[in-house]
Structure formats: structure tokens, C-alpha cells
Amino acid sequence: MSRQLRKARAPDAGAIHKLINAAAKTSQVLPRSLNNVCEHVRDFVIMEEESAVIGCCALHVSWEDLAEIRSLVVDEKQQGQGIGRQLVDACLKDAVLLGINRVFLLTAQRGFFEKLGFQEVDKATLPHKIWRDCMECVQFPDCCEVALIKELKR
């Protein structure tokens, strides 16, 4: 099995969309439209195996010194093999290259991200996120996700 971690390209959008929305059915992540994935395809890194997308993760720049990890999904059959960590690490490296000082995320899987050095913060410290995305979310205001942030060393 040959796996490759790489930046997503426009033709990957359909596979990314399918992977994210399959995970959304079990409330692991929020669903995304194909249009949204296409518009943000440059944010994604993917793990592919034999030309199939088996994992994805996006780094979305929110502000000049702040970015968000979004839509981390690993195919159910491929979980537990370190793919999620590799995807997050790739996004963090990208953040450093972009000059980003802090990366945050909202998640119900806090333990995974805490092992990667993320620490809990009050959602009120992320007003750009709350007003831009959370207000539109079907789970707002009864969200079960916690906000985590990681300070990056450059």
C-alpha cells in the first residue's frame, strides 16, 4: 500500500466532500457543501492511498496571526494508524510557512488534539470564528465542542 500526503488539488474536491459528509453523518465534523470544498480546496491536505482519498484536513486562515484546523477526517477503516496526526502536522507546518502564530479548532475530540499540544481556551476569545461560522451552525448555541489553541514556534 502506497500512501502519499499532499496538498489537495481541484480534482480532489469530490472525494474530500464525500469523506467529510460521511463523517458528518456520525457528528464527527460538520457537513460541507461541494461548493464550499471547491472554494477552499487550497486549504486542504489529503492522504491518498492507491489514488483514493483516505484522509483530509484543512487549515483556514482566519486573521493575520490566526488560523483554524477544520474538517479533519480519516476514513473509518484507516483510523488508528497515525494518519490524523500526519494531516494535522502538515497543516501546522503550513501555518508556520504562512507566518501564523496561533492555530485553533473546535472539536468534541479534545484528547486527540491535547496530545498534539493544543490547549483549551474560552470560545469568547475567538470572536471572528463565533460570529463568522458558529452563528450559522445548526448546533448553535448548544454546541458540545470545545475550543482549543496551539501557539506555534517560528
C-alpha positions as CSV (number, residue, x, y, z in Angstrom):
1,M,0.0,0.0,0.0
2,S,1.5,3.3,-1.1
3,R,0.3,6.3,0.8
4,Q,1.0,9.9,-0.1
5,L,0.4,13.0,1.9
6,R,0.0,16.1,-0.3
7,K,-1.8,19.4,-0.9
8,A,-5.2,18.9,-2.4
9,R,-6.0,19.8,-5.9
10,A,-9.2,20.9,-7.5
11,P,-10.0,17.3,-8.9
12,D,-9.8,16.1,-5.3
13,A,-12.8,18.2,-4.2
14,G,-15.4,15.5,-4.8
15,A,-13.6,12.8,-2.8
16,I,-13.0,15.3,0.0
17,H,-16.6,16.3,0.0
18,K,-17.7,12.6,0.2
19,L,-15.3,11.8,3.0
20,I,-16.4,14.8,5.1
21,N,-20.1,14.3,4.7
22,A,-19.8,10.6,5.5
23,A,-18.1,11.6,8.8
24,A,-20.7,14.3,9.3
25,K,-23.5,11.7,9.5
26,T,-21.9,10.4,12.7
27,S,-21.5,14.0,14.0
28,Q,-17.6,13.8,13.9
29,V,-17.5,17.0,11.8
30,L,-19.9,19.5,10.3
31,P,-21.1,18.8,6.8
32,R,-19.7,20.9,3.9
33,S,-21.2,21.6,0.5
34,L,-19.3,20.6,-2.6
35,N,-19.2,24.3,-3.5
36,N,-17.6,25.1,-0.1
37,V,-15.0,22.4,-0.6
38,C,-14.2,23.6,-4.1
39,E,-13.9,27.2,-2.9
40,H,-11.5,26.1,-0.1
41,V,-9.6,23.3,-1.8
42,R,-6.3,25.1,-1.4
43,D,-6.8,24.9,2.4
44,F,-6.7,21.1,2.4
45,V,-4.1,18.5,2.7
46,I,-5.0,14.9,1.9
47,M,-3.7,11.4,2.5
48,E,-4.2,9.2,-0.5
49,E,-3.7,5.5,-0.9
50,E,-3.8,3.9,-4.3
51,S,-5.4,7.1,-5.8
52,A,-8.2,7.1,-3.2
53,V,-8.5,10.0,-0.6
54,I,-8.5,8.3,2.8
55,G,-8.0,11.4,4.9
56,C,-8.2,15.2,4.8
57,C,-7.6,18.2,6.9
58,A,-7.9,21.9,6.2
59,L,-6.0,25.0,7.5
60,H,-8.1,28.1,7.1
61,V,-6.5,31.4,7.7
62,S,-8.8,33.5,9.9
63,W,-6.7,36.5,10.6
64,E,-3.1,37.7,10.1
65,D,-1.9,35.7,13.1
66,L,-4.6,33.1,13.5
67,A,-5.7,30.0,11.5
68,E,-8.2,27.2,12.1
69,I,-7.8,23.5,11.7
70,R,-11.0,22.3,10.0
71,S,-12.6,19.1,8.7
72,L,-10.0,16.6,9.9
73,V,-11.4,13.2,8.7
74,V,-9.8,9.8,8.3
75,D,-11.7,7.0,6.6
76,E,-13.2,4.8,9.3
77,K,-11.2,1.7,8.0
78,Q,-7.9,3.6,8.2
79,Q,-8.2,5.1,11.7
80,G,-5.6,4.4,14.4
81,Q,-2.7,4.4,12.0
82,G,-1.4,7.9,12.7
83,I,-3.0,9.4,9.6
84,G,-4.8,12.1,11.5
85,R,-1.7,13.2,13.3
86,Q,0.2,13.4,9.9
87,L,-2.6,15.5,8.5
88,V,-2.6,17.9,11.4
89,D,1.2,18.1,11.4
90,A,1.1,19.1,7.7
91,C,-1.4,21.9,8.5
92,L,0.7,23.1,11.3
93,K,3.8,23.2,9.1
94,D,1.8,25.1,6.5
95,A,0.8,27.6,9.2
96,V,4.4,28.2,10.1
97,L,5.3,28.8,6.5
98,L,2.4,31.3,6.3
99,G,3.7,33.2,9.4
100,I,0.8,32.2,11.5
101,N,1.4,32.3,15.3
102,R,-1.7,30.5,16.6
103,V,-3.8,27.7,15.3
104,F,-7.2,26.9,16.9
105,L,-10.0,24.4,16.4
106,L,-13.4,23.4,17.7
107,T,-13.8,19.8,18.5
108,A,-15.5,17.1,20.5
109,Q,-12.3,15.0,20.3
110,R,-10.2,17.1,22.7
111,G,-8.0,14.3,23.9
112,F,-6.5,13.7,20.4
113,F,-5.7,17.4,20.0
114,E,-4.3,17.8,23.5
115,K,-1.8,15.1,22.8
116,L,-0.7,17.3,19.9
117,G,-0.1,20.3,22.2
118,F,-3.4,22.1,21.9
119,Q,-4.9,23.7,25.0
120,E,-8.4,24.6,25.8
121,V,-9.5,28.3,25.6
122,D,-12.8,30.1,26.1
123,K,-14.7,30.4,22.9
124,A,-15.2,34.0,23.6
125,T,-11.5,34.6,22.8
126,L,-12.3,33.6,19.2
127,P,-14.9,36.2,18.2
128,H,-14.1,36.0,14.5
129,K,-14.9,32.3,14.5
130,I,-18.0,32.7,16.6
131,W,-19.6,35.4,14.5
132,R,-18.5,34.1,11.1
133,D,-19.3,30.4,11.4
134,C,-20.8,29.4,14.7
135,M,-23.8,31.7,14.3
136,E,-24.8,29.8,11.1
137,C,-24.3,26.3,12.6
138,V,-27.3,24.1,13.3
139,Q,-25.7,23.3,16.7
140,F,-25.6,26.9,17.9
141,P,-25.9,27.9,20.7
142,D,-25.9,24.3,22.2
143,C,-22.6,23.3,20.8
144,C,-20.8,20.4,22.6
145,E,-17.4,21.3,21.0
146,V,-14.6,22.9,23.0
147,A,-12.2,25.5,21.6
148,L,-8.5,24.5,21.6
149,I,-5.5,26.6,20.5
150,K,-1.8,26.0,19.9
151,E,0.9,28.6,19.9
152,L,3.4,28.0,17.2
153,K,7.1,28.5,17.4
154,R,8.7,30.1,14.4
